[in-house]
Amino acid sequence: MSLEARASSLSQRHASIDRELEAEAHRPMPDPAVITKLKREKLRIKDEISRLPTH
């Protein structure tokens, strides 16, 4: 997988998690454990994106 494809894949997953967080936050009784898990995953992906070499 090329770096550009990997970055694109990670960015898409990051956006997907963002949507999941938004949906969970708008539930009548959001689950704090789910929100924490999603935030950690989102941060892990952001860190991975930032470690990718740039041109």
CYANA upper distance limits for C-alpha pairs under 8 A (distance plus 0.5 A):
  1 MET  CA      5 ALA  CA      6.71
  1 MET  CA      6 ARG  CA      6.91
  2 SER  CA      6 ARG  CA      6.68
  3 LEU  CA      7 ALA  CA      6.53
  3 LEU  CA     52 LEU  CA      7.90
  3 LEU  CA     53 PRO  CA      8.44
  4 GLU  CA      8 SER  CA      6.56
  5 ALA  CA      9 SER  CA      6.55
  6 ARG  CA     10 LEU  CA      6.62
  7 ALA  CA     11 SER  CA      6.54
  7 ALA  CA     49 ILE  CA      6.70
  7 ALA  CA     52 LEU  CA      8.05
  8 SER  CA     12 GLN  CA      6.64
  9 SER  CA     13 ARG  CA      6.77
 10 LEU  CA     14 HIS  CA      6.54
 10 LEU  CA     45 ILE  CA      6.89
 10 LEU  CA     49 ILE  CA      7.27
 11 SER  CA     15 ALA  CA      6.72
 11 SER  CA     49 ILE  CA      8.17
 12 GLN  CA     16 SER  CA      6.65
 13 ARG  CA     17 ILE  CA      6.67
 13 ARG  CA     45 ILE  CA      8.39
 14 HIS  CA     18 ASP  CA      6.76
 14 HIS  CA     42 LYS  CA      6.18
 14 HIS  CA     45 ILE  CA      6.94
 14 HIS  CA     46 LYS  CA      7.73
 15 ALA  CA     19 ARG  CA      6.86
 16 SER  CA     20 GLU  CA      6.81
 17 ILE  CA     21 LEU  CA      6.59
 17 ILE  CA     38 LEU  CA      6.92
 17 ILE  CA     41 GLU  CA      8.35
 17 ILE  CA     42 LYS  CA      6.81
 18 ASP  CA     22 GLU  CA      6.73
 18 ASP  CA     42 LYS  CA      7.96
 19 ARG  CA     23 ALA  CA      6.69
 20 GLU  CA     24 GLU  CA      6.61
 20 GLU  CA     38 LEU  CA      8.23
 21 LEU  CA     25 ALA  CA      6.53
 21 LEU  CA     35 ILE  CA      6.75
 21 LEU  CA     38 LEU  CA      7.06
 21 LEU  CA     39 LYS  CA      8.11
 22 GLU  CA     26 HIS  CA      6.86
 23 ALA  CA     27 ARG  CA      7.05
 24 GLU  CA     30 PRO  CA      6.04
 24 GLU  CA     31 ASP  CA      7.79
 24 GLU  CA     34 VAL  CA      8.33
 24 GLU  CA     35 ILE  CA      7.49
 25 ALA  CA     30 PRO  CA      6.01
 25 ALA  CA     35 ILE  CA      8.11
 26 HIS  CA     30 PRO  CA      7.54
 30 PRO  CA     35 ILE  CA      8.20
 31 ASP  CA     35 ILE  CA      6.88
 32 PRO  CA     36 THR  CA      6.56
 33 ALA  CA     37 LYS  CA      6.63
 34 VAL  CA     38 LEU  CA      6.63
 35 ILE  CA     39 LYS  CA      6.59
 36 THR  CA     40 ARG  CA      6.67
 37 LYS  CA     41 GLU  CA      6.76
 38 LEU  CA     42 LYS  CA      6.56
 39 LYS  CA     43 LEU  CA      6.64
 40 ARG  CA     44 ARG  CA      6.62
 41 GLU  CA     45 ILE  CA      6.74
 42 LYS  CA     46 LYS  CA      6.68
 43 LEU  CA     47 ASP  CA      6.60
 44 ARG  CA     48 GLU  CA      6.71
 45 ILE  CA     49 ILE  CA      6.64
 46 LYS  CA     50 SER  CA      6.73
 47 ASP  CA     51 ARG  CA      6.81
 48 GLU  CA     52 LEU  CA      7.07
